[in-house]
Amino acid sequence: MQDFNVYWAVIGASIIIILSYGYNALARKTNIPSVLMLIVTGFALSFFIDLDNEALRPALETLGTIGLIMIVLEAALDLHLEAGKGKLISKSLIIALLLLVLTTFGIAMVIRFAFDVTPFGALIYAIPLSIMSSAIIIPSVANLSGEKKEFLVFESAFSDILGIMFFYFLLDSAKMDGAGALSLHIAKNIGLTLAIAVIFGYLIIILIQKVTGEVKLFLPIAVLVLLYATGKLFHLSSLIFVLAFGLMLNNKDLFFKGFLKEFILPEPYENLLKEIKLITLESSFLIRTFFFIVFGMSISLDGFNQPMVFVIAVVALIIMYVLRYGALRTMAKSQLNPGIYVAPRGLITILLFYSIPVEHQLVDFSPAILLLVIICSSLVMMYGLIKNKREEALLETLGTEEGAVAAPDMKGELSQGTTSESILPKDPPNTKSDSSDHEGWDS
């Protein structure tokens, strides 16, 4: 610590933020996920900065937790719950839940086969690998068409929320006696969390409109973080707090009906919504940047000399995409392209992996498995988005060419019509045969 220079640290942090903005711009043009570029940058920095991996773990957990809150809030603020979207929302929820469960059990079988572990321990390690990353998906699908983008945003947000709930419910089940007690615990947990989320959602939205002064935007976010952390201490599904607040704020016509309309101040409300969206977007970008940089710095190459690491990662990826293809093919065929490719793992996978209690940790399970799955799934997404972009460009080009070809043909027909008209008499004789000939020409 004696060699630590605060100015070099500030310079380094500033350069990382500038690079991250550049990576985002590059990602929009090339569809290469900016997350991969951040991880590679962090890994490169690890050769110049000597830090113990265990020392980085608290930083990863802290950044990951705050990042998770901001990313889910960002997703919720982008979702419009309209009557016509009920089918899309329910379908994305069912597919997210189905794939989470099936993928978890599929990967758990692989882990159980590869390691000497109980079924419970295999499930604990399989859940992080089964959750889609909204942190990667939401910025990556920004250029997709409306329904495809909304489906993937909904699905990834539901996958995050359900996956985290599944993970912590499973850990709680180790302390429960029997399935009945666990079911009752889950029902109470979700019911209590929803009630608190709705009550505090209304209170925050109503009160924040009345706060005067220019400095007020971090107040609702601080309250959300406080609720999330407090809920975690009491083993509640805290992410529901964040999701409920975002949905309520972005869908006032749905949640503020009847007498509740009186609590909405139109101008302050619209300004609040616009500013919170902006600060959430910027904050999640900043936290995501440093999270993946720190994760890249924590990567060790020791696990890559084990063949079993590659076998487990490849089999897990095959299970992920085979199940995803089957689910989309059966239930949402219109989302197959590029939806089949968009299933990256990322922040939640890393965060839950480092949240596994010591008593359930596997000494032989290498973090390199996670890294391989994250990188490969991001590359598959990149391929799918590039492929979709090229296909749309080709269709657009073909449509333009067809219009260009049709135009000369029409022009030719018009010119022929003009020629025919020029050789006809201006006042054709008023005879039956001439009249019928003229009618035929008009038709």
N, C-alpha and C positions, 0 to 999 in steps of 0.2 A: 504493500500500500504506500510505501515511502516514495515509490517512483510514479505514483499517480499524479497526473497533471490535469486539472479541471479544464484548462483551455483546449488541450488536445481532445478531451472527451466531448466538449461542446462542438468542436470542429468535426469530429467523427460522426456525431449524431446528426449534425446539419447535412453533411455529405450523404449520409444514409437516406435521409428524408428526400433530398434532391434526386438521388438515384431512384428511389421508389416512385416518384412522380414520372421520371423517365421510363421506368419499367412499365408503368400503367399505360403510357402513351404507346410504347412499343407493343404491349399486349393487345391493344385495340387494333393495331395494324396487322399484326402477325398471328394473333390468337394463341401465342405462347403465354401460358399463365404466369402472371407477375410473381406468384408465390414461388414458383420454381427458381426464378431469377433471384429472389430474396434469399432462399435457402442456399443457393450456390454462393451468393455473396457472403453470407454468414460463415459458410464452410471455409471459404478462402480467407476470411478474417481470422479464423481459428489458428492459422499458421503463423500469424503475426502477433496475436494476443494470447498469452498463456493463461488460460482459465480452467479451473477444475470443473468437470461436468456436474458434480454434486452442488457446486456453488451456483451454477446456472439454473438449477431446478426450481428454487423459490421464485426466481425472476420469471421463468416460463409459466409457472402456475398462476402467478399474479397477473401477468400480461394476458394469459389465456382466459382467465375468469372475467376480467374487465372487457377483453375483446369479445368474448362470447355474448356478454350483455349488450354491447354496442351493435354487434352484427345482427342479433335477433331483433333488436329495436329497429335497426335499419331495414330489415326485411319486413317487419310488421308495418312500418310507415310507408312501405311501398305496395301494400295489399289493400285493394278496394273491395269490400264485401258487398257486392251488388246482388240483387235478386237473380239476375241472369247467370251469375257465376257459381251458384250453389252446386251444380253438377261438377264443374271443374274443381272446386274446392274439395268436395267429398271424394271425388275420384283420386285426387292427389294425396289426400289423407289415407285412404284405403291402401293405395299402392305403396306409400311410404311405410306404413305399418306392416304390410305383408312382406315387403322386401327386407325390412329390418329384422323381423322374426326369422324368416327363412334363411337369410344370409348369415345371421348369428348362429343358428343351429348347424348350418353347413360348414362354416369355418371352425366352429367348436369341435366338430367331428375330426377335422384335420389336425387341430391342436392336440386333441385327446390322443390321436394316433401317433403324433410325433413326439409328445412328451409324456412323462409319467405324472399325470395330473387327473384330478377328479373331474366329473362332468361339470360341477359347479365352477371349478377353477378355469376350465376351458371356456365356459360361457363368459366369465368375467373378462378374459382376454379377447374373446371374439366380438363382443359388443363394440368396442372402439373401432374395429376394422370394418364394421357393418354400417357405420353412420356416414351419410353424405355430408360434404362440407359446404354449408351455405356461404362461408367466408370466401371460398373460391368460386362457387357457382354464381352467386348474385352479381359480382362485377363482370364475370366472363360471359354471361348471356344477355348483356345489356343491348346488344345489337340484333337479337332475335325478334321475330314477329310477335305480336301481342299475346296470343293464346299460348304459344310454345314457351315464351319467356315466363308468363304467369304460372304455368303449370310447374316449371322447374323451380321457380322461386318458392311457390307453395310447398312443393314436395321436399325441397332441401330444408326449409324452415321446420316442417313437420318432422323430418328425419332427425334433425338436431334435437328438437324438444322431446320427441318420443324416445330417442336413443339415450339421452341423459336420464330421463325418468326411469327407463328400463334398467339402466346401469345401477342407479342408486336403490331402486326397489329390489334388485337382485341382491345387493349388499345387505339391505335391511332384512331380506328373507332368511339370511343366515342366523339372525337373532330371533326369528319367529318360530313358533311351534305349530306346524301344520299349514296346509294350504288355506284353510278357513280363516285363520288368524291373519295370514298374509293378505288375503282378498279384502278383509275388513279394514286392514291398515291402509291398503292402496285406495279404497273407496273414501275413507276418512281424509286421507292425505290430499287427494285431488279435490274433493268437495270443499275442504277448508281453504285450500290454496285458491280455488276459483272465487270463493266468497270474499276472501281478503283482497284478491287482485281486482275484482270489480269495485269494491268499496273504495279502495285507495286510488284506483284509476279515476273514478269520478271526483274524489277529493282533490287530487293533484291537478286535474284539468280545470276544475272550477276555481281553485285558489290561485293557480299560477297566472290566470288572466288578470287578476286584481293586483298582482305585484307590480309596483311602480319602480322606475329606475332602469338604467340600461343594462345592468349586470344581473341577470336572472335566469339565463338559459341552462346553466349547470345545476340549478336548484332541483328541477324534476329528475335529472339524471342522477344527482347525488341521492335523492330519495329512493330511486329505483335500485341503485347499488346497495343502499342500506337495507332495503326490503329483501333483496336477493341474498345478501350475506346473512341476515338475521334468519331468513327462511331456511337456509342451508344448515344453520346451527340447530334448528328444530326439525331437520330432515323433511322439509316441505319441497314440493316441486317448484322451486323458486323461479325458474325460467318462465313459468306461466304469468308471473307478475309483469315481466317485461313485455311479453307477447300481448297481454290484455291491454296494457297502457298504450302500446303502439297502435293496436287495432282500434281502440276507442278514440284515440286522438285523430286518426286518419279517416274515421267513419262516423262523424258526429251525427249525420242524418239517421243512422241506424241506432245509435246508443242514446242520443239526446232527443227523445220524442215526448210529446205531451207537455206536462209541466216542467220537464227537464230542459226544454228549449229556452226557458227564461234565464237559465244560468249561462247561456252562451252569449258572449259579447262579440258580435261578428268581426269587427276590425281587429281587436286584440287577439281573437282566436286565430284568424287567418295569418296574422303576423307571427304568432307563436308557432303554428304548425310549420310555416315556411322556415323559420329560424332553427327550430329543433331538428328538422330534416337536414339542414345544412350542417349544423354542429355535430349531429350524429354521424353523418357521412364522413366528415373530416376526422372526427375522433376515431371511428372504426378503422379508417385508412391508416392513421398514425399508429394505433396499437397493433394492428395486423402487421404493419411494416416491422416493428421491433420484435414482435413475437417470432416471426419466421426468421429474422436475422439471428436472434438468440438461439432458436432451434438449430439453425445451420451451424452455429458455433459449437453446439453441444454434440454434433455428430461425430461418432468414432468409427473408424474403418475396421475395427477389430472383428466385427461380426461378419464382414463380407468374405472372410476366408473359410466360412462354413457352408458347404453345399446345401445343407438342410434349410438354411435361411432362404435361399433362392427357390427351393422346392415349395416351401410353405407359402411364400409370397405369390408364386405363379399359380398354384392351385387355388389360393384365396381369390385371386383376380379372376380366374376362370369361373369359379362359383358365383362371384358377384355379377359378372356380365351375362352368364347363361340364365340365371334367375331373373335378372333385369329384362333380358330379351323376352323371356316367357311371360312375365307380368305385363309388360307394355304391349306385346303382341296380342295378349288375351283381353286386356282391359282398356288399353288406350293406344290403339293402333296409329292414330294420327300423331302421336308423340314419339314414334319410333325413331324418326330422323329429325333432329340429332339426339333425341332423348336417350337412346341406347348407349351413347358414348359419354353422356354427361353424368358421371357418378364419382367425382373425385373424393378422396379422403384428405383430411387436413387438420385444421385447428382442433376440432372436437376429438379426433382420433388421438392426437398427441396429449391433449389435456386430460382425457379420461385414462390414458395409459399411465400417466404420472400420478393419477389419483388412486390407483389400485393399492389397497392397504398392504402393509408389509406382510401380514400373515397369509395373504393370497398371492404374493409375488412368486414368479417362476425364475429361478436363477438362470436357467438355460435359454429363456426366451430373449432373443436379441432385439434391441430397438431397430436394428437394421431391417427387420421384417417390415416394420411400420414405414420406414423411409422408402423402401422399394415399392410398397403398395401406394404410398402417397405420390411418388414420382411417376410411376407407371400409369396410375389412374388419371393423373393430370395430363400426361402425354396423350392418352387415349382421348380425353376430352378435347385437347387441342386439335387432334386429327379430325374428330367429328365436327367441330365447329368450322374448321377450314374447309372440309368436304361440303358441309351444308352451305357455306358462303359461296363456294365455286358453283354448286348446283343452282343456287338462286340467281347468281350472275349469268349463268348459261341460259336459264329460263327467261330472264329479262332480255338477254341479247336476242334469243330466238323470237320472243314476242315483238321486239323492235324491228327485226328483219322481216317478219311476216307482215307487219304494218307497212314497211317500206315497199315490199313486193306488191301488196294489195293496191297501194296508191297508184303506181304506173298503170296497172290493169284497169282501174277505174277511169284513169285519165284517157286510156285508149278507147274504152267503151263510150265515154262522153264525146271524144273526138269523132268516133264513128257515127254517133247519134247526130252530131252537128252536121256531118257531111250528108247524112240521109235527109236531114231537115232542109238543107240547102237545095236539094234537087227536087223537093216536093213543091207543088204550087202553093202559093200563099193562101189562095182562096179555092180549095178543091171543089169540084162540081158537086152540087147538091143532089147526088144520085145515091141509090141504095148500095150499089157495089163499091163506089168510091168511099162512101161513108164507112162501110165495114172495113175496108182496107185501112182507113185512117185510125179507126178504133184499134185495129190490130197493132198498128205501129205505136200508138200511145201506150198500150199495155206492155 
